[in-house]
């Protein structure tokens, strides 16, 4: 009898955007541990990419990675070309790429708005299009979008992030309908997770509520993503799962 809790992903190839650190890297590791081939995508930090690849055992027939912008259509095509040439047909997509700056609403420029929405929401749209277009008709696929708690329980100084993350929930539902019977599309919304941010980046939940509740782990989020990536869960699509330790209860 197969392990009820652990999916067999040995026939799957996954792309994880934002996959070079924190939650994204934990997800990539979990997929890899379950047998999937994994392509990590980072934005610009070469050292972070190299470190992440080393965590998964280095470049191999089951692991690869690259730096690319998910907000650019040609770049996204290149991501899929890279993954397919090294690992095979992409059947799992995890959209974790994000920019999460903090800035007062009236100080946000149009360029800053476009940059955040471009990475989080447009990036998910572009990568999903590629998976839909390239997945063979006889294959099943899965997309998991990583949402944000602030999209459901707003915070200050993040209107561009909140709008983009809220948009992911709507995109998830729309794509679940588009992919009915072929591509499952779901959304995992992490709450306050113990992650490492870049120097100078503040973490709102640690400022406002860190003393009230324990922080979650990246591995907890990764296990939720695994559940949605499991090919056995063919009847689960269009759902939003909150992993937040009770900070928000829809």
C-alpha positions in Angstrom: 0.0 0.0 0.0 1.4 3.4 -0.9 2.1 6.0 1.7 -1.2 7.9 2.3 0.5 11.1 3.3 3.4 11.3 0.9 2.7 11.9 -2.7 4.7 10.1 -5.4 5.9 12.9 -7.7 8.6 10.9 -9.5 6.8 11.5 -12.8 6.5 15.3 -12.3 8.6 18.3 -13.1 8.1 21.5 -11.1 9.0 25.1 -11.5 9.2 27.1 -8.3 9.4 30.9 -8.8 10.8 32.7 -5.8 12.4 29.3 -5.1 15.9 30.3 -3.9 15.2 31.1 -0.2 12.7 30.8 2.7 9.3 29.4 1.8 10.1 28.9 -1.9 13.2 26.8 -1.2 11.3 24.7 1.4 8.7 24.0 -1.2 11.3 23.1 -3.8 12.9 20.8 -1.3 9.7 19.1 -0.4 8.8 18.5 -4.0 12.3 17.1 -4.6 12.0 14.8 -1.6 8.8 13.4 -3.1 10.6 12.6 -6.4 9.9 15.6 -8.5 12.4 17.2 -10.8 12.7 20.8 -9.8 13.6 24.1 -11.5 14.4 26.9 -9.1 13.8 30.5 -10.3 15.3 33.5 -8.6 15.2 37.2 -9.6 18.7 38.5 -9.4 20.7 37.0 -6.5 23.2 34.6 -8.1 24.7 33.6 -4.7 21.2 32.7 -3.4 20.5 30.6 -6.4 23.8 28.7 -6.1 23.2 28.2 -2.4 19.7 26.9 -3.1 20.9 24.5 -5.8 23.5 23.2 -3.4 20.8 22.6 -0.8 19.1 20.2 -3.3 22.4 18.5 -4.2 23.5 20.7 -7.0 22.7 20.8 -10.7 21.7 17.4 -11.9 19.2 15.5 -14.1 16.6 16.3 -11.4 17.6 19.8 -10.3 18.3 23.0 -12.2 17.8 26.8 -11.8 18.1 30.2 -13.3 17.7 33.9 -12.7 14.8 35.5 -14.6 12.1 38.1 -14.4 8.6 36.5 -14.2 7.1 39.9 -15.1 8.5 39.7 -18.6 6.8 37.4 -21.2 10.0 36.5 -23.1 11.8 35.8 -19.9 9.0 33.5 -18.7 9.1 31.6 -22.0 12.9 31.2 -21.4 12.2 29.8 -17.9 10.0 27.0 -19.4 12.5 26.4 -22.2 15.2 26.0 -19.7 13.2 23.6 -17.5 12.0 21.5 -20.4 15.4 21.2 -22.0 17.0 19.9 -18.7 14.1 18.2 -16.9 11.2 17.4 -19.2 7.6 18.6 -19.4 6.6 20.9 -16.6 3.5 19.7 -14.8 3.7 21.5 -11.5 4.0 25.3 -11.1 4.4 27.1 -7.8 4.1 30.9 -8.1 6.0 32.2 -5.2 7.9 35.2 -6.7 7.1 38.4 -4.9 8.2 41.9 -4.0 7.0 43.1 -0.6 8.1 46.6 0.0 6.6 48.8 2.7 5.9 52.4 1.8 3.1 55.0 2.7 0.3 55.0 0.1 0.9 58.5 -1.1 4.6 57.9 -1.5 4.2 55.0 -3.9 5.1 55.8 -7.5 3.5 54.3 -10.5 6.7 52.6 -11.3 6.8 51.0 -7.8 3.2 49.9 -8.2 3.8 48.3 -11.6 6.9 46.5 -10.3 5.1 44.9 -7.4 2.0 44.0 -9.4 4.1 42.8 -12.3 6.1 40.3 -10.3 3.2 39.0 -8.1 0.2 39.0 -10.3 1.3 39.4 -13.9 4.1 36.9 -13.2 1.6 34.3 -12.1 -0.6 35.0 -15.2 2.4 34.6 -17.6 3.8 31.5 -16.0 0.3 29.9 -15.8 -0.2 30.6 -19.5 3.0 28.8 -20.4 2.0 25.7 -18.4 -1.5 25.6 -19.9 0.0 26.0 -23.4 2.8 23.4 -23.0 1.2 20.7 -21.0 0.3 17.8 -23.3 -3.4 17.0 -23.6 -2.9 13.6 -22.0 -1.2 15.0 -18.9 -2.6 16.4 -15.6 -1.0 19.5 -14.1 -1.1 21.6 -10.9 -0.6 25.2 -10.2 -0.2 26.5 -6.6 -0.2 30.3 -6.1 1.3 31.7 -2.9 -1.0 34.4 -1.5 -0.6 36.7 1.4 -2.3 37.2 4.7 -2.5 40.9 4.3 -4.8 40.5 1.3 -7.4 39.1 3.7 -6.6 41.1 6.8 -5.1 44.3 5.5 -2.0 46.1 6.8 -0.8 49.6 6.3 1.9 50.8 3.8 1.4 47.8 1.5 -1.5 48.7 -0.9 0.4 47.4 -4.0 1.3 44.1 -2.3 -2.2 43.7 -0.9 -3.9 44.4 -4.2 -1.6 41.9 -6.1 -1.9 39.2 -3.5 -5.7 39.6 -3.4 -5.7 39.4 -7.2 -4.0 36.0 -6.9 -7.1 34.6 -5.2 -9.3 35.7 -8.0 -6.8 34.4 -10.6 -6.7 31.1 -8.9 -10.5 30.7 -9.2 -10.5 31.8 -12.8 -7.8 29.5 -13.8 -9.3 26.6 -11.9 -12.4 27.0 -14.2 -10.2 27.3 -17.3 -8.3 24.2 -16.4 -11.2 22.1 -15.3 -10.4 18.4 -15.5 -6.8 19.0 -16.6 -5.0 21.6 -14.5 -5.8 22.0 -10.8 -5.2 25.5 -9.6 -5.2 26.4 -5.9 -3.8 29.0 -3.5 -1.9 28.7 -0.3 -1.8 31.7 2.0 1.0 31.7 4.5 0.5 33.7 7.7 3.3 34.9 9.9 6.2 32.6 8.9 9.7 32.7 10.4 11.7 33.8 7.3 14.8 35.8 6.6 14.3 39.1 4.9 16.8 41.2 3.0 18.7 43.9 5.0 16.4 46.9 5.7 13.2 45.0 5.0 10.8 45.1 7.9 8.4 42.3 8.7 4.9 43.7 9.8 3.8 40.6 11.7 6.9 40.7 13.8 6.5 44.4 14.6 2.8 44.1 15.4 2.0 40.6 16.6 5.3 38.7 17.1 4.8 38.5 20.8 1.2 37.3 20.7 1.5 34.1 18.6 4.3 31.8 17.6 5.6 32.1 14.0 5.0 29.3 11.5 7.7 27.5 9.5 8.4 27.4 5.8 8.1 23.6 6.0 4.5 23.9 7.2 3.7 25.9 4.1 5.6 23.4 1.9 3.5 20.5 3.2 0.3 22.4 2.3 1.7 23.0 -1.2 2.5 19.3 -1.5 -1.1 18.4 -0.8 -2.2 20.5 -3.8 0.5 19.2 -6.0 -0.4 15.5 -5.3 -1.8 14.0 -8.5 -4.2 11.9 -6.4 -6.0 15.1 -5.4 -7.6 15.5 -8.8 -10.9 16.7 -7.3 -9.4 19.7 -5.4 -9.2 22.9 -7.4 -10.0 26.6 -7.0 -9.4 26.5 -3.3 -7.6 28.9 -1.0 -5.9 27.3 2.1 -4.8 29.6 4.9 -1.7 28.4 6.9 -1.6 31.0 9.6 -1.9 29.5 13.1 -5.3 31.0 13.6 -4.4 34.6 12.8 -7.2 34.7 10.2 -10.2 32.4 10.1 -12.4 32.9 6.9 
